């Protein structure tokens, strides 16, 4: 803090960054849900991602999943 600087000029909280919430995982594949309602499937092998898509189709069929 510099002399003569007002505390009101300094941001108290760092900028917000929505890192998402882990909903489920299969091997290395992770299903992430963000605050805006979007979902993303990140990482994993082909088999992990196939297992994830099967689970999504059975238990969360209304989800639209982006590939990450």
C-alpha positions in Angstrom: 0.0 0.0 0.0 1.4 3.4 -1.0 1.2 6.4 1.3 -1.8 8.5 0.6 -3.7 5.7 -1.0 -7.2 5.1 0.1 -8.3 1.6 1.1 -11.5 2.1 -0.9 -9.3 2.2 -4.1 -8.0 -1.3 -3.4 -10.1 -4.3 -4.4 -10.8 -6.4 -1.3 -11.8 -9.6 -3.2 -9.9 -11.0 -6.2 -11.9 -11.1 -9.5 -14.4 -14.0 -9.4 -13.6 -16.9 -11.6 -16.1 -19.8 -12.0 -14.0 -22.9 -11.9 -17.0 -25.2 -12.0 -18.2 -28.0 -9.7 -17.1 -31.6 -10.2 -20.3 -33.6 -10.7 -18.8 -37.0 -11.4 -15.7 -38.7 -12.8 -14.8 -41.8 -14.7 -11.1 -42.7 -14.7 -9.5 -39.4 -15.8 -12.7 -37.9 -17.4 -14.4 -35.3 -15.3 -17.9 -33.9 -15.7 -17.9 -30.2 -14.6 -21.0 -28.0 -14.1 -20.7 -24.2 -14.1 -22.9 -21.6 -12.4 -24.4 -20.6 -15.7 -25.8 -24.1 -16.1 -23.3 -25.3 -18.8 -21.6 -28.6 -18.4 -18.3 -29.9 -19.8 -16.6 -33.2 -20.0 -12.8 -32.8 -19.5 -10.0 -35.2 -20.1 -10.0 -39.0 -19.9 -9.4 -41.8 -22.4 -11.8 -42.9 -25.1 -13.2 -45.6 -22.8 -13.6 -43.1 -19.9 -15.5 -40.7 -22.1 -17.7 -43.5 -23.4 -18.6 -44.5 -19.9 -19.3 -40.9 -19.0 -21.6 -40.5 -22.0 -23.5 -43.7 -21.1 -24.0 -42.5 -17.5 -25.2 -39.0 -18.8 -27.6 -40.6 -21.2 -29.1 -42.8 -18.4 -29.1 -40.4 -15.4 -28.8 -36.8 -16.7 -30.3 -37.1 -20.2 -31.4 -33.4 -20.2 -27.8 -32.2 -19.9 -26.1 -30.7 -22.9 -22.4 -31.5 -22.5 -19.6 -29.6 -24.1 -16.3 -31.3 -24.9 -13.3 -29.9 -23.1 
